[in-house]
Amino acid sequence: MNDRPNYEIERTLVLSTTHITREDDALLEREDLVNTTYDPYEFGVRVFISNDPAYRLATRLDGFSVAFQDLIELAHAKGCSWLRLDSDGPVMDNLKTFDW
């Protein structure tokens, strides 16, 4: 018998909202796209990262920018379950930024 608890832990990549376009931000705030995939909060949004490539491909069909799609792929490559885009999140020099 295993007495050690089996905790479920999810990794999250946290980045500044400056890494997405104004159009991406508007899409993430649309009520018809807000579901378990996009979880908006006061200072940004959490985006679920699926292991299913078809699921990640759907961001293209929703009209998100290549920069946003690249962030999804980066979070997936880092083993994250979530991408959190926060207005006070870190700005990374190696990622594209947008001034809006």
C-alpha positions in Angstrom: 0.0 0.0 0.0 1.3 3.4 -1.0 0.8 6.0 1.8 2.2 8.9 -0.1 -0.4 11.3 -1.5 -0.5 11.5 -5.3 -0.8 15.3 -5.9 -1.9 16.7 -9.2 0.4 19.6 -10.1 -0.1 21.8 -13.2 2.7 23.9 -14.7 1.9 27.4 -16.0 4.0 29.6 -18.3 3.5 33.2 -17.2 4.2 36.0 -19.7 3.2 39.6 -20.2 0.2 40.5 -22.3 2.6 42.6 -24.4 3.4 39.3 -26.2 0.0 39.2 -27.8 -1.7 41.5 -30.3 -4.6 43.8 -29.4 -6.7 41.5 -31.7 -5.6 38.4 -29.8 -6.7 40.2 -26.6 -10.1 41.0 -28.1 -10.6 37.4 -29.2 -9.7 36.2 -25.7 -12.4 38.5 -24.3 -15.2 37.4 -26.6 -17.9 35.5 -24.7 -18.5 33.1 -27.5 -14.9 31.9 -27.3 -14.6 32.0 -23.5 -14.9 28.4 -22.3 -12.7 26.0 -20.4 -10.0 26.9 -22.9 -9.8 30.6 -22.2 -10.2 31.8 -18.6 -10.1 35.6 -18.4 -9.5 37.3 -15.1 -8.9 41.0 -14.0 -5.3 41.3 -15.2 -5.2 38.9 -18.1 -6.2 35.5 -19.2 -5.3 31.8 -18.6 -5.2 29.6 -21.7 -5.4 25.8 -21.4 -2.7 24.0 -23.2 -3.8 20.6 -24.6 -1.5 17.8 -25.7 -3.7 17.3 -28.7 -2.1 19.0 -31.8 -5.6 19.4 -33.4 -6.7 21.3 -30.3 -3.7 23.7 -30.6 -4.3 24.0 -34.3 -7.8 25.3 -33.5 -6.2 28.6 -32.4 -5.4 29.3 -36.1 -9.1 28.7 -37.0 -10.2 31.1 -34.3 -8.1 33.8 -35.9 -5.3 34.2 -33.4 -2.0 35.7 -34.5 1.1 33.6 -35.3 2.7 35.2 -32.2 -0.1 33.9 -30.0 0.1 30.4 -31.6 3.9 30.4 -31.0 3.2 31.1 -27.2 0.8 28.1 -27.2 3.5 25.9 -28.7 6.2 27.3 -26.3 4.0 26.5 -23.3 3.3 23.0 -24.7 7.1 22.4 -25.3 7.8 23.5 -21.7 5.3 20.8 -20.4 2.8 23.4 -19.2 -1.0 22.9 -18.8 -1.7 26.6 -18.8 -0.4 29.8 -20.4 -1.1 32.8 -18.2 -1.0 36.2 -20.0 -0.8 38.8 -17.3 -0.5 42.6 -17.6 2.3 42.5 -15.0 3.8 39.3 -16.3 7.4 39.1 -17.4 8.5 40.4 -20.8 10.9 38.1 -22.5 13.5 39.5 -24.9 13.4 36.5 -27.1 9.7 36.8 -27.8 7.9 39.2 -30.1 6.2 42.2 -28.3 3.3 44.5 -29.4 2.8 48.1 -28.3 -0.9 48.6 -27.6 
